[in-house]
Amino acid sequence: MTILRSVALFALAALTEIGGAWLVWQGVREHRGWAWIGAGVVSLGIYGFVATLQQDANFGRILAAYGGVFVAGSLLWAMALDGFRPDRYDIVGALVCLVGVAVIMYAPRG
């Protein structure tokens, strides 16, 4: 497994999951309609397949590591699309999560 490929897959997973959830949110909470909700559901379905493309065969490890990517990605998404401005604790928390991703996924194992 190359780290670059794995990181790219995590980024794609975050885009499809966070984007899908955001589309559903927009459809329901912002009254944008069924087309937005449907697009969100499709995006969430794609997310389910993206995780299977990771080389590591351990579902629990992939999902646990992805959780850290999801945290950081959610903050980035909120900044880019919703005007959210994280405070220093948001940033430190996201960095801690990303360190966890690196330890879980990329630490040398015997």
N, C-alpha and C positions, 0 to 999 in steps of 0.2 A: 504494500500500500504506500503510495506516495502521499506525503503530507499535503502537498499542494492540491492534489485531487480531492483529498478528504475535506480540506478547508473549503474548496469550491462547492462540494456537495452540501456541506453545512450551510453555506451562504445561500445556495439555491433552496434548500429546505426552509430556511428562515423566510426567504422571499415568498415562497408559496404558502407557508402556513400563516405567517403574520399578515401577508397581503390578503389571503382568503378570509381570515377572521375580520380584518378591517373592512373588506367588501360587505360581508354579512352585517357587520355593525352599521355601516353606512346605509345599507338597504333597510334595516329594521329601525335603528335609532334615529337616523336622519331622514327617514321616509323617502329613500331614493328608489324603492321599488324592487320587484321580483327579479329584474335583470341583474341588479347588483348582487342580490342574495344568491342567485343561481351561479353567477361568475365566482362568487366566494366559495360556494360548495364545490365547484369544479377545481378551484385552486387548492382547497383543502384536500381533495382526493388525490391530486398530483403530489402534494407533500407526502402522503402516505407511501407513494412509490419511490420517491427520491431517497428516503432513508435506506431503502433496501439496496441501493447502489454502493453503499460504503463497503469497503473490502473486509472489515472486521466482521466476523460471524456472530458476535455476541450482541443480541438485541438490547439487552439491558445497558451495556456499556455505551452503545451508540445513542440510545435515548437519553441516558444520564448526561453524556457529554453535550448532546444537542440542547439540553435544558439551559446550559450556560450561554450557548450561542443565541438561543431564543431570548434570553434576558437582555443581552447587549443589543441584539437586533431590534427588539421591541422599542428600546429607547431611541435608537437611530431612526426607526420608522416614525415614531412620534415627533421627533425633531423635524424630520423632512416633510411630513405630510400634515401634521396637526399643530405645528408651531410650539411644541413642548420644549421647554428649556430645562435640562436636567441640572440639579444642584450637585455639589461635590460628592455627596453621599450616593447619589445615583451613579455617578461616574466611577467612584471607588468600588461600589457593589458590582457594577458591570465588569470592571477589570478583574476583581476577585473571581467572578464567574468564568471569565475567559482563561484565567490561570488554571482553574479547575478543569476546563476543557482540555488544556494542554497536558495536564498531569494524567487525566483519565485516558485520553486517546493516544498520546505520543510519548509517554514515558517508556523507556526501554524495558522490555519484559524478556525473561529468560525462557 
